[in-house]
Amino acid sequence: MKRIALIALAACGGSSKPRPAPKPVEPVHVTHTLPVADTEPDDGVDVVASHGHMELPVIEAGIGPHKDGWSGCYTSRVGKRRWLGGHITLHWDINKSGEVTKVLLAESDLGARAVEKCLLDIAREATFGKPVGGDADFTVPLDFSAKGKVVSWDEDQAVKAVGGQLAKLDACAKAKGVKGGRPADVTITMYVGPQGKAQSVGFSSAKTVLDDTWVDCAEKAALAWRLPDPKGTIAKLAIRYRPN
């Protein structure tokens, strides 16, 4: 399948100083870059041309009204957690009539459920015109810059830290109101603070539309995990949840 990079969308949060300018610069901004040619893929919106494709003006018209809202999701919720930051990928499936049939938080290492839910809720509100040639899908990347220091634990450290506690998420598939049962494949990103207490957690999946009730249950369970003490700093880890 050919992948065509169309739009690069990024958001930066925090209180870093802008370059000298005659007027103040907003601390959070969203920008986009248009392609100069249809060549190799680059960072941006990817249209998978398996059946049809989305024209650039159609995508721009759909996501344009929501860029400020996405930035606000971060700035209104980061608070004093200056160490909070990461990469997000939002994914849309569009049918030949221009109807949005699926919206996924396909990737996220942000590790903040409240921010991720806000981003996804806004993404679900976006509407688009018809694709060319049939059903199409595309992704939008968002980046949020952390201003505080974190120590990243690798996969082995993450698995050892979480251990058998991961299985506690299995009960969330049976929680009241959950639709669809267990998700197929979930990436869990979390921050660990003093005395091994979970500070923040987030969830993403490229395969499953995560049920909000399931995620609420999983967040509550994960925040109760007891983890190794990172000793005077904040640690960040990611672990995969693949229920049998």
C-alpha positions as CSV (number, residue, x, y, z in Angstrom):
1,M,0.0,0.0,0.0
2,K,1.3,3.4,-0.9
3,R,1.5,5.9,1.9
4,I,1.5,9.6,1.1
5,A,2.5,12.2,3.7
6,L,0.2,15.2,3.5
7,I,0.2,17.2,6.7
8,A,2.5,17.5,9.7
9,L,0.7,18.6,12.8
10,A,2.5,19.3,16.1
11,A,1.7,20.8,19.4
12,C,4.2,21.9,22.1
13,G,3.3,22.6,25.7
14,G,5.1,24.0,28.7
15,S,6.8,27.3,29.5
16,S,9.9,27.3,27.3
17,K,11.0,30.8,26.2
18,P,10.3,31.6,22.5
19,R,12.9,33.2,20.3
20,P,13.2,37.0,20.6
21,A,10.2,38.6,18.9
22,P,8.5,42.0,19.0
23,K,5.3,40.4,20.4
24,P,4.7,37.5,22.9
25,V,4.4,34.0,21.4
26,E,1.7,31.7,22.7
27,P,3.2,28.8,24.8
28,V,1.3,26.2,22.7
29,H,1.0,26.2,19.0
30,V,-0.2,24.0,16.2
31,T,1.4,24.1,12.7
32,H,1.1,22.2,9.5
33,T,3.4,21.7,6.5
34,L,2.2,21.1,3.0
35,P,4.1,18.8,0.7
36,V,6.2,20.2,-2.2
37,A,5.9,17.0,-4.2
38,D,4.4,13.5,-4.0
39,T,7.7,11.7,-3.2
40,E,8.8,9.5,-0.3
41,P,6.7,9.5,2.9
42,D,7.5,12.0,5.6
43,D,6.1,12.9,9.0
44,G,2.5,13.9,8.7
45,V,-0.9,12.7,7.8
46,D,-0.7,9.4,6.0
47,V,-3.3,8.3,3.6
48,V,-3.4,4.6,2.9
49,A,-4.5,4.3,-0.7
50,S,-5.8,0.7,-0.6
51,H,-9.1,1.7,-2.1
52,G,-9.4,5.4,-2.2
53,H,-7.6,8.5,-0.9
54,M,-8.4,11.8,0.8
55,E,-7.5,15.0,-1.0
56,L,-5.4,17.5,1.0
57,P,-8.0,20.3,1.1
58,V,-10.7,17.8,2.4
59,I,-8.4,16.8,5.2
60,E,-7.5,20.4,6.0
61,A,-11.1,21.4,6.1
62,G,-11.9,18.6,8.5
63,I,-9.1,19.0,11.0
64,G,-8.5,22.7,10.7
65,P,-11.3,23.8,13.2
66,H,-10.0,21.4,15.8
67,K,-6.3,22.3,16.1
68,D,-6.7,24.8,18.9
69,G,-8.9,22.4,20.7
70,W,-6.2,19.7,20.6
71,S,-3.6,22.1,22.0
72,G,-6.0,23.1,24.7
73,C,-6.4,19.5,25.8
74,Y,-2.8,19.5,26.9
75,T,-2.4,23.0,28.3
76,S,-5.6,22.8,30.4
77,R,-4.7,19.5,31.9
78,V,-0.9,19.3,32.3
79,G,-0.9,21.4,35.5
80,K,2.2,21.0,37.5
81,R,3.2,17.8,35.8
82,R,5.9,19.4,33.7
83,W,7.3,15.9,33.0
84,L,4.2,15.0,31.0
85,G,4.9,14.8,27.3
86,G,4.9,12.5,24.3
87,H,3.8,11.5,20.8
88,I,0.2,10.9,19.8
89,T,-1.2,9.4,16.5
90,L,-4.9,9.8,15.7
91,H,-6.3,7.6,13.0
92,W,-9.5,7.9,11.0
93,D,-11.3,5.5,8.7
94,I,-13.6,7.2,6.1
95,N,-16.0,5.4,3.9
96,K,-16.7,6.3,0.3
97,S,-19.7,8.5,1.3
98,G,-17.4,10.6,3.6
99,E,-18.7,9.1,6.8
100,V,-16.2,8.6,9.6
101,T,-16.5,4.9,10.5
102,K,-13.6,4.6,13.0
103,V,-11.4,6.9,15.1
104,L,-8.5,5.4,16.9
105,L,-5.8,6.6,19.3
106,A,-3.4,4.4,17.4
107,E,-0.3,5.5,19.2
108,S,0.4,7.3,22.4
109,D,3.4,7.5,24.8
110,L,1.9,10.6,26.5
111,G,0.7,8.6,29.5
112,A,-2.2,10.9,30.5
113,R,-5.7,9.5,30.2
114,A,-7.4,12.8,30.6
115,V,-5.5,14.5,27.8
116,E,-5.8,11.5,25.5
117,K,-9.6,11.3,26.0
118,C,-9.9,15.0,25.2
119,L,-7.9,14.6,22.0
120,L,-9.9,11.6,21.0
121,D,-13.3,13.2,21.8
122,I,-12.3,16.2,19.6
123,A,-11.1,13.9,16.8
124,R,-14.5,12.1,16.9
125,E,-16.2,15.5,16.2
126,A,-14.3,16.1,12.9
127,T,-16.2,15.7,9.7
128,F,-14.8,15.2,6.2
129,G,-15.9,15.3,2.6
130,K,-15.9,12.2,0.4
131,P,-12.6,10.4,-0.4
132,V,-11.6,9.9,-4.0
133,G,-12.0,6.3,-5.4
134,G,-13.6,4.6,-2.3
135,D,-12.9,4.1,1.4
136,A,-9.7,5.7,2.8
137,D,-7.9,6.2,6.0
138,F,-5.3,8.6,7.4
139,T,-3.4,9.6,10.5
140,V,-2.5,12.8,12.2
141,P,0.6,13.0,14.5
142,L,0.6,15.3,17.6
143,D,3.6,16.0,19.8
144,F,3.6,17.5,23.3
145,S,7.0,18.5,24.7
146,A,7.7,17.7,28.3
147,K,9.6,20.4,30.3
148,G,10.5,18.4,33.3
149,K,13.0,15.6,33.6
150,V,12.0,11.9,33.5
151,V,14.0,8.7,33.5
152,S,12.8,6.2,30.9
153,W,12.7,2.5,31.9
154,D,13.3,0.0,29.0
155,E,11.0,-2.9,28.2
156,D,12.7,-5.3,30.5
157,Q,12.5,-2.9,33.4
158,A,8.9,-2.2,32.7
159,V,7.9,-5.8,32.6
160,K,9.8,-6.5,35.8
161,A,8.3,-3.4,37.5
162,V,4.7,-4.3,36.6
163,G,4.9,-8.0,36.9
164,G,1.7,-10.0,37.5
165,Q,-0.2,-6.8,38.3
166,L,-1.0,-6.5,34.5
167,A,-3.4,-9.4,34.8
168,K,-5.6,-7.2,37.1
169,L,-6.8,-5.4,34.0
170,D,-8.6,-8.6,32.8
171,A,-11.5,-7.9,35.2
172,C,-12.2,-4.6,33.3
173,A,-13.6,-6.5,30.4
174,K,-16.4,-7.7,32.6
175,A,-17.1,-4.3,34.1
176,K,-20.6,-2.9,33.9
177,G,-21.2,-1.0,30.6
178,V,-18.1,-2.3,28.8
179,K,-18.8,-3.1,25.1
180,G,-16.7,-5.5,23.1
181,G,-15.0,-7.3,25.9
182,R,-11.2,-7.4,26.1
183,P,-9.3,-5.2,23.7
184,A,-6.9,-7.0,21.4
185,D,-3.7,-5.1,21.9
186,V,-3.0,-2.1,24.1
187,T,0.0,-0.1,24.9
188,I,0.1,1.3,28.4
189,T,2.3,4.3,29.2
190,M,2.7,5.4,32.8
191,Y,4.8,7.6,35.1
192,V,6.1,6.4,38.4
193,G,6.9,8.8,41.3
194,P,8.1,8.7,44.9
195,Q,7.7,5.4,46.8
196,G,6.7,3.7,43.5
197,K,3.4,5.3,43.2
198,A,1.8,5.7,39.8
199,Q,1.4,9.3,38.9
200,S,-0.4,9.2,35.5
201,V,-1.3,6.5,32.9
202,G,-2.5,6.4,29.4
203,F,-3.7,3.9,26.8
204,S,-3.5,3.4,23.0
205,S,-4.2,0.7,20.5
206,A,-3.7,0.5,16.7
207,K,-6.1,-2.5,16.5
208,T,-9.0,-1.7,18.8
209,V,-11.3,1.2,19.5
210,L,-10.9,1.3,23.2
211,D,-14.2,1.4,25.1
212,D,-14.2,4.4,27.4
213,T,-15.7,2.4,30.3
214,W,-12.9,-0.2,29.9
215,V,-10.2,2.5,29.9
216,D,-11.7,4.2,33.0
217,C,-11.6,0.8,34.8
218,A,-8.0,0.1,33.5
219,E,-6.8,3.6,34.6
220,K,-8.2,3.0,38.1
221,A,-6.5,-0.4,38.3
222,A,-3.2,0.8,36.9
223,L,-3.0,3.8,39.3
224,A,-3.2,1.3,42.2
225,W,-0.2,-0.7,41.1
226,R,2.9,-0.7,43.4
227,L,6.1,-0.2,41.4
228,P,9.8,0.3,42.2
229,D,10.8,3.7,43.6
230,P,12.6,5.7,41.0
231,K,14.5,7.4,43.8
232,G,14.1,11.2,43.6
233,T,12.9,11.4,40.0
234,I,10.0,10.5,37.8
235,A,10.3,7.3,35.7
236,K,8.3,6.6,32.5
237,L,7.5,3.1,31.3
238,A,5.5,1.5,28.5
239,I,4.2,-2.1,28.6
240,R,2.0,-4.1,26.2
241,Y,-1.3,-5.6,27.4
242,R,-2.3,-8.6,25.2
243,P,-5.0,-10.6,27.1
244,N,-5.3,-14.3,26.1
